Amino acid sequence: MDKATTIEQLKTIVKPYINNQEAFENLNEGTDFINDLKVNSANLVDIMLDIEEAFGIEIDNQSMEKMLNISAALTIIDTKLSEK
């Protein structure tokens, strides 16, 4: 799966939880879930669960703690998919 496709899937997943539309419209690898998109920590857990379901992967707690921005999410998703 290529990076652009994964980013588009992530946009669909995070859209219901964002509180900063401008940051969402300019979403890129450097976009931070909490600082840029203004996602609260409870919703961040919901995003992780939605990512697991969408990609058919399981994200361990250690990986979840690292998934604070789009770049980290892409890396973790790619790693988990390659382990399948």
C-alpha positions in Angstrom: 0.0 0.0 0.0 1.5 3.4 -0.9 1.8 6.3 1.4 -0.7 8.6 -0.4 -3.4 5.9 -0.1 -2.6 5.3 3.5 -2.8 9.1 4.2 -6.2 9.3 2.5 -7.5 6.4 4.7 -6.1 8.1 7.8 -7.9 11.4 6.8 -11.2 9.4 6.6 -10.5 7.9 10.0 -9.5 11.1 11.9 -12.1 13.4 10.3 -14.9 12.8 12.9 -12.5 13.6 15.8 -10.7 16.8 14.6 -11.3 20.2 16.1 -9.1 22.2 13.7 -10.5 22.1 10.1 -7.7 24.2 8.6 -5.0 21.8 9.9 -7.1 18.9 8.6 -7.2 20.4 5.2 -3.4 20.8 5.2 -2.8 17.4 6.7 0.6 15.9 5.9 3.2 13.6 7.5 4.2 16.3 10.0 0.6 16.8 11.3 0.3 16.1 15.0 -3.0 14.6 16.2 -3.2 16.6 19.4 -1.3 19.9 18.8 -2.4 20.4 15.2 -5.8 18.6 14.8 -6.8 19.3 18.4 -7.9 15.7 19.0 -8.4 15.0 22.7 -6.7 12.0 24.3 -9.9 10.0 24.6 -10.6 10.4 20.9 -7.0 9.5 20.1 -7.7 6.1 21.5 -10.8 5.9 19.3 -8.6 6.8 16.3 -6.2 3.9 17.2 -9.1 1.5 17.4 -10.4 2.7 14.0 -6.9 2.3 12.5 -6.7 -1.3 13.8 -10.1 -2.1 12.2 -9.5 -0.3 8.9 -6.1 -1.9 8.3 -6.7 -5.3 10.0 -3.8 -4.8 12.4 -3.2 -4.9 16.1 -1.4 -1.9 17.7 0.4 -2.7 20.9 0.5 -0.1 23.7 4.2 0.8 23.0 3.4 1.6 19.4 0.2 3.4 20.5 2.3 5.7 22.7 4.5 6.6 19.7 1.6 7.3 17.3 1.3 11.1 17.9 1.5 12.3 14.4 0.8 11.2 10.8 4.4 10.2 10.1 4.5 7.9 13.2 1.1 6.4 12.2 2.3 5.7 8.7 5.5 3.9 10.0 3.5 1.8 12.5 0.8 0.9 10.0 3.5 -0.1 7.5 5.4 -2.1 10.1 2.3 -3.9 11.3 1.1 -4.7 7.7 4.6 -6.1 6.8 4.4 -8.4 9.9 1.2 -10.1 8.7 
